[in-house]
């Protein structure tokens, strides 16, 4: 059996530091949860994870100011009560006999920048707890904290960050100065958005979310959420036992100029594996033999036959257009024909986005105003169809995806690591299973066909996009993910990937664990 990871017990928000602070206050003021109780629960849950992953050896905690340092002290005190050898290096204005220690004899040293002998204690630790900086930190760490971070990174033992690695911006994943490179990050309540993006994603290590007593999360509290196995299992469309091919979704794939039959084949086969009942492929006449040999389950349509193309497009439950289409006059004519053939949901990818970016035959906004629409740009394509430059897209991916979806009026898959799904008025959904292994030509064609099938099966563009990302990523894991993985490998495992139950599996049999993600790849 293939291991199912990520693990998540249900819907998992991804919070910025500001959102976390607001929710902390809400828990205290509206639900009567004492802040001290949350800190106690966080520290004890972190101790549980440390004890399960690293059950032997000395533990040294580097303790900063505020709640993050308090969480570290509670974790150290708890481990001491369980018989572990623990020490605390304090890099903030905290008392050596902090009340959070409850009288337990935890060897505590207040450390300054030049205290070389104290920093040497880290070299002796088997486990290092990073409690230096928390979610409210902005800008580069000050000298004392920066020295602590450098010393933590130089330690030989396993590094466990509390809530997020110190030095990582909780909202963006940016590291304006030095930052901790963690082996494990224990997130309290939910993962912080910055540990899912950019440098923060690379520095977090294994990401484990623990429940610490927060009230339930209501709609509108957070601007982003993870796509998890539990979410995917609850979202994928069911199939009625008594049905037929026309009732489970008919999709038209419009792809492949002469010499680009492969793009059409990959999209079509992905649509079939994603559960479409009937797939038509409109492509160049030169591609007919290849398509009917490689995908005999599909029905070929000559893309140059305008009447046939209009008929098929109007009859389909969804249309996916763009892979290998071409950006010449012929490709533009085919795209124009499809756009004027109905109002069914539409996936726009690759060459279709390039054409629309230059308003040939119209703009993305005009297209999205006429029908439900999903676009699938990478950073370069996003720059062509929006007001954002490439550097801004890479640096503000969540905000850019959200703002572009509002401006363009459609759902967007902004490809990258991780890929993001944005739709007007909805939280951004973050893919949890993609990796750099998927950076291979043809993967986008598979995603387009998969999303098209899910649209045809009745999902709205936002849900179809997120489920297509998750299914493709899980298919890659089942195929034995690695640098040599091919799009055909993804296609062959899509069916089993979509059949996976939630919430996934974890080797941490701890009731407090609500999320478990492997280190980013």
N, C-alpha and C positions, 0 to 999 in steps of 0.2 A: 504493500500500500504506500502511495506517495504521501510524504509528510505534508500536512496542510498548515502553512503559515503564510500570512499573519493570523494571529488569534485575537479575537475581540468578542466580548460578550454581547455587544449590541451596537447601537449608534454611538460613535466616538467623536465628540467635537475636538477641534484643534484650536486652542485659545492663544491669543496674543497676551502679552504681559498685562496690558490695560484691561482686557476682558477678564482675565483671571482675578485681578484686583477688585473689579466691580462685583464679580460673583462671590468672592470671599466676603465682601461687605454685605451682600445680599443674604448670604448664609447666616451671618451674625445678626443682622438687624431685622430681617423678615422671618427667619426660621429659628432664631434663638440658638444657633449652634455656636458655642463659645470658640473664639479663635484659638485658645489654648488646647481645646479638644482636637481641632483640626491638626495642629502641630504635633500633638501626641500621636494621633493616628498615622500621620505621615512618617514620623520617625520610626515608629514601630513597624510599619509596613516595609520601609526601607531595610530595617534590620532583618525582617523575615526573608527578603530577597537575598541579602548578603549571606545570611546563614545557609540558605538553600544552594546558592551558586558557589560560595566559597566557605565551606564549613570549618576549615582549619586555618590557623595562622593568626598573626598579629594584625590588628586593624588600627590605622591612624586616620583620624578625621581632621581635615583642614577647615576651620570654623570661621565664617565671616559674620557680619552683622545681620540684624533683622531675622525674618522668618527662616531664611535658608540656613543660616547658622544655627538657629534653634532646632530645625529639623535634624541637622547633623548631630547636635548634642543629645537629642532624644534617642537617635539611632545608636550612638555610642553607649549611652547609659543602658539601653535595652540589651545590647550585646554583652556589656559587662555583667549584667544580671544573669545572663545565660552562660556565664563562665568564660567569655572570650577575653583575651588580653587586648585592651584598647588604650589609645592615647589621643589627646586633642591638642592640635596646634591652632591657637586663636590668633587671627589676623585682623582683629577689630577690637573696639572698646567694649569688651565683655569681661565680667568678673570671673576669676578662676573658679570660684565656688558658685557658679551659675545655678539659680534655683531649679532649672530644668534637669539638673543631674539628680535631684531627689536624694541628695546625700551620698550617692554612690561614689566610691573613690576612683575617679577617672583621672589619670595623670594628665594634667593640663598645663600647657606652656603658652604664654603670650609671646608672640614672635614678631619681630620687626624685620625690616629689609636686610639688615646686616648680620642677623643672628645665624651665621653659617652652621654652627653646631646643632642648633635646633632643627634647621632644615634637613640636616643629615638623618634625623629620625625617619624621614620618609623613605630613605634608601633601605631601611630595615623592615619596612611594612610589607605584609603579604597582600593586604587590601588597603586602598586609600579611598576615603570618602571625600568627595568634592562638595563642600558646603560653603564655598567662598562668596559667590555672587548669585543673586536670584533673578527673578523675572522682571524686576523693576529697573534693572541696570541699564544705563544708556552710555554710549561712548566707550572709549578705551579704559581698561582698568587702571586705577592709580598704582603708584610704584609698589606699595606694600602688597596689593592684591596681584599685581603682575608678577612679582617675585614668587608669590605662592603658586601661581598657575605654572610658571616655568619649573618650579620644584616638583609639583605634582606630575607634570609630563615627564620629568626625568626619573621618576620612581620606577622600581622594577616590578612592583606588585600590580594587581588588577585595579583599575581606576573606576570607581562607581560615582557617577555624578547624580546629585539630588535635584530633581525637577528638570534641569537642563545643564549642559556643561558651562562652567563659568567662562564669561567672555563672549558668549553667543547671544545675539539679540533675540529676544523671545518672539518677536513678530516677524522678522525677516530672515533669520539665520545668518545675518552678516556678522563678521568678527572684526570690529574696528581696531582691535589690538590683539594681544595674545589671548588664546582660549585653550581650555582643557580638551585633551583628546581622550575621550572616555571609552572604556570597554563596554560599560553598561550605563544607561541612564534610567533612573527610576522616576517616572513622571507622576505627580500627585494629582489625582482626579482624572486627568486627561493629558495627552501630549501637548506640549507648547508648539505653536505653529513653526517657530524658528528651528525646532529639531527635525522638521520635515522638509526644510528648504535649504538649498545652497550649502554653504560651509557648515552650518549647524547640522544638516543631515549627514554630512561626511564625518563629523566629530562625535556624534552621539553614541556610536556603537549600537549594541542591542538596546532596543527601547521597550521598557516594561512600564505599563500604566497600572497604578494601584488605586483602589477605592479607599477614601479616607473619611467618609461621612458627609460629603456634600449633599444638599437637596437635589431632587431631580432637575435635569436641564430642560427648560422649556424653549419652545421655538423662538427664534430671534435673539437669543442670548449670545451666540457666537457666529462669526462670519465665515467659518470654514469647518469642514468635517472630513474624516477619513472614510474612504470606501473600504469596507471590511467584508470578510466572508459572511458574517451574519447579515449585514445589509444586503449583500448580493443574493443570498439565499431567499431573503424576504422580497426582493425586488423582481427577480426574473419571472417572466410571464408564464403562468401555468398552461398546460395543454389539456383541453377537454378530452376525456377518453373516447367520446364519440364525435369525431371531427373529420375534416378532409383537407387537402392541400390548399384550397382556396380560403379556408377559414383560419389557417394558422400563419398567414402572411405571404403575400406575393411581392417580390422586390425586383426592381429593374436596376441592373448595374450598367452604367454607361461609361465605358473605359476602353482604352487601347486603340491608338492610331496604328497604322501599318508598322510592323516591327516591334510593337509594344503589347503583344498578346499576353505576355506573362502577367502584367498588371491586372488585366481583366480576369485571367484564370485565378489568380490569388484571391481577388475580391469575391468572385463568384463562389469559389469553393468555401471560403470563410462564411459567406451568407448561408450556404447550405448547412454547414456544420453548426451554425448558430441557431438553427431551427426554422429557417424560412421554409414554407411549404412549397413554393415555386419560385424559381429564379430565371429571369430573362436577362440576357447579356446583349447589349447594343454595342457593337464594335465595328472596326473596319472590315470590309469584306475579305481582305487578305488574311484576316485572323480566323476565319471560320473553321478551317480544318483543325488548326491547333486547339481552338476552344472546344470544339465538339469531340476531340480526342481526349483532351485533358480534363474536361468537365462535361461528360456526356449527359449528366442529370439536368443541365441547363438547356434553355431554348434560345437559339441564336437569333438576333435581329440585326439586319444590316443598318448601321448607323447613318449611312448616306441616303437611305430610303425614308424620306421625311414623313410620309403618311404612316408607314409601319411604326416608326419611332413615336409619333404622336399617339397612335393607338395604344401602344404598349405602356407609354408613360402615363396616359390617362387612366388606364385600367389597373395599374399597380397600387399597392397599399403604401409603398415608399419607393423613393428613387435615390440611388447613390451615384454621383457623377464626379469624374475628375481623374482617377488614376490612369496615367499614360494617355490621356485624351489628346494632348497636343495643344499648343497655344497659337497655332496658325489660324488662317481664315476658316479652314475646315472644322477645327476644334471649336471655334467661336460659333459657327453655324449650328453645330450639334448641340452645344450648350444652350443657345438661344431657343432651339426647338423644344428642348426638354423643359426649360423654364416657362414656356408659354403653353404647356400641355396639360396643366392641371394645378391643383392646390394641395396635393398630398405631401406628407413630410419628406424632407429632402436632406441628404448629406452632401456637402460640398468639400472636395479634397483636392490637393495637388494642383493640376493644371487649371481646374475650374476656379480655384482661388486666385491664381495668377491672372486669369482673364478678368475676373470681376474686380480685382485690384486696380486694373487699368480701365474699368467701366466698360468692358466688352462682354456681353452686350449691354450690361447695366451694372449697378453696384450691389454689394452685399446687402446694404440697408434696404434697397428696393426689393431685392429677392426675399429677404426675411419679412418684409411687410406683407407679402402676399401669401405666405404659407409657413408652417412650422419648419424651422431650419436648424441644422447642426453644421458647424464648420470645424475643420480639424487642422489648423495651421501650426507649423513650427515657428520659431522666432522670426525667421526671414519672411515667411508668408504673412505673419501678423504685422510686420512693419509695412508690408505693401498694402494691406487692407485697412490699416488704422492710422491714427495720428502719432503712434508711439514709435520711437527709434529702437534699434536692436539693443543698445546698452540699457535703456530704460526697461525694456521688456525682460531682459535677463536679471536686472537688479530689483524689479518690483513685480514679480510674476503674478502673485495673487491679486494685487491691486489692478494691474493691467488687465488681467483676464476678466475681473469683475467689471471694470469700467468699460472695457470694449464690448462686453455682452450687453450692457445697458445701451451703449451708443448704437451698436449695430442691430440690436433687437433680436438676437438669436442666441442659442446655446453654442458654447465654444469648448473644444478640447484644445488647450494650449499644450502642445507636446514638449516634452523635456523630462528632467528628472527632479521631482516627480511630474508626471503629466497632471494637468488641472482641468476641471470641468466647471465652467461658469455659465450661469443663465440669469436673465433679468429678475431681480428681486429674491434670489435664492442664495443660500450659503454656497461658497465654493467647495466642490468636492475634490479630494486629493487622493490620487492613486497610491496604493500601499504596496504594490507588488512589482512595479516596473523596475528595470535595471539597465545599465549600459550595455548589457548583452544584446539588447533589442535594437541597438544602433546599426541596423543592416538594411540595405535597400529591399523594399517590398513589404516591410512590416506595416507601413502606413496603408498599403493596399488591403492587407488583412483586416486592419482596424476598421477601414471604411466599409468593407463588406459585412463585417460583424455588426457594426452599428446600424447599417441599413436593414439588416434582418430584424434587429430588435425594434427598430421603428415600425417595420411592417407588421410585427407581432403586437403592436399596440402601445409600446412605451413612448413617453414623451421624449423629446430630444435630449434633455438633461439626464434622465435616467438611462436612456439607451447608451449615451456616451460613457457614463461612468461604469455601467455593467459591461460594455464592450472592452474598456480598459482593463477591468478586473479579470474578465474571462481570458483575455489574451495573455495577461501576466501570469495567471495560474496555469494556462496551457504551456507557457514557457518553462515553468517549474516542473511540470509533469514530463516535459520533453527532455529534461536534464539540462537545465539552463547553463550556458557557457558561451564563450566568445564565438564559437563556430555554429551557433544555432541559426537555423534558416526559417524563413516564413512558412515553408511547407511543414516544418516541425510543429509550428504553432497551430496551423490548420488541423493537423491530424489529431491534436489533443484537445481541441476546443469543446467537443461534445462532453468529454469526461470532466473538463474544467467547469462547465456550466452545471453539471450534475452534483458538484460538491456541496455537502451540507455545511451550514454554519454551526458554531462560530469558529471552526478551525481547531487546531490542537496546539498545546503547549506542554513542555516538560516541567513546568512550574505548577505543581498541584497545590496551589495556595488560593484560598477563597478570595483574597483581596485583589488578585491579579485580574485586571479587566482588559488588558492589551499586551500583546507580545509580538514585536517586530524584529526580524533579523537585522543585523547591521546593513547599512545601505551599500549597494554595489553599483 
